[in-house]
Amino acid sequence: MAILGKDLRIEIRTREIVTTAGFFAALVSVMASVAFYSGPQATARIAPGAIWLAVAFSSILALGRTWQREREEGAMTGLLVSPIPRAAIFLGKALGVLAFLFAIEAIVVPLVALMFHVDLPDVAGPLGLVLALGSIGVATTGTLFGAMTVRTRARDLVLATVLFPLLSPTLVSGVAATREILGAAAINRAVEWGDFRDYVLLLLVFDFVAIAGGVSLFGALVED
């Protein structure tokens, strides 16, 4: 919690991650919406991609900057010599990234809903669940591999190259679940649990693997 508080206090003072990644995510979502919108039938086909593409690309910016802060002036060394478990460092950083992703999604989702004429109150619960589970997977996996690449020169390029293939189960499941949710809303049908249950289970499995892997492997990665 101390590490999470530190990251949040720095962000509140500087606003650099949410501002930069938020503007980028908003631009991606608006461009995708304008380029591919072809009427009400496009909602279920295009809107999920507009949301998750914006989240995926902006997460790289957020992860790169949050670890760059630890790289400056030996801050990472200070964390490693502090008398706290390595797992606590991982979880604190992951929770910070998750908070940044939630802030970015709070910008992106209303924009996409506006562009595609989605009635957000009708899908807020299911869509919020899918976004939360997907964001946990992105944040935990990204935090683990962000720590691995923090000392490399082209860390953003290396992080994106390594991270996107590993995030494919989360991103594909998130897009598919969002498609089912928005597809039901597009035809004025109530969203049912069975519409996206299998994708939620996949997200839960991936989140469990990502959290367990991060807690167990983070210490070895940062020590090397």
C-alpha positions, 0 to 999 in steps of 0.5 A: 500500500505504501508503494501504491500510495507513492505512485498515486501521489506522484501522479496526482502532482504531475498528472503525466501518465493519465494525461498522456495516455488518456489523450492517446487513448481518446485519440485512438478510440475517436479515430477508430470510431470515425473511420469504421462507423457504418450505422447502428449495426457497427456497434457490436462489431467495431466498438469493442475493438475501439475500446480495447485497442485504446486500452492496450496501446495506452497501457504501454505508455503507462507501464513505460512511464511508471517504471521509468520513474523507478529507474531515475536517480536509483529509485529502483535500488532503493526499493530493492534494499528496503525491508519489504517482500519482493511480492509487495513491490510487485503488487504495489506497482501492479495496483498503481498501473491498474488505477491508471488503466481505470482512469484511462477507461473512464475516458475511453468508454464514454467516448466510444459509447457516444460515438456508437450511440451505446446506452451505457446504463444498460450495459454498465454492470457487465461491461464494467466486470469485463473491463475490470478483469481484463485490466487486472490481467494487463496490469499484472502481466505488464508490471512483471515484464516492465520490471524485466525491461526497465534496465534496457535501452529500448525498453518501450519497444522491448516491452511492447514486443514481449507483452502483446503476445502474452496479453493476447488471451486477455485482449481476445477474451475482452473483445469477444465478451464486449462484443456479446454485451454490446451486441445484445444492447444493439438489438434492445435485448437484456444482457444475460450472464450466459452471453459472456460467461465463458469469456469471463472464466477465461479472463479469471484464469488468465488473471490468476496465472498472471498474479501467481506468476508475478508474485513468484517470479518478480523477485528473481527478475529484479535480482538478475 
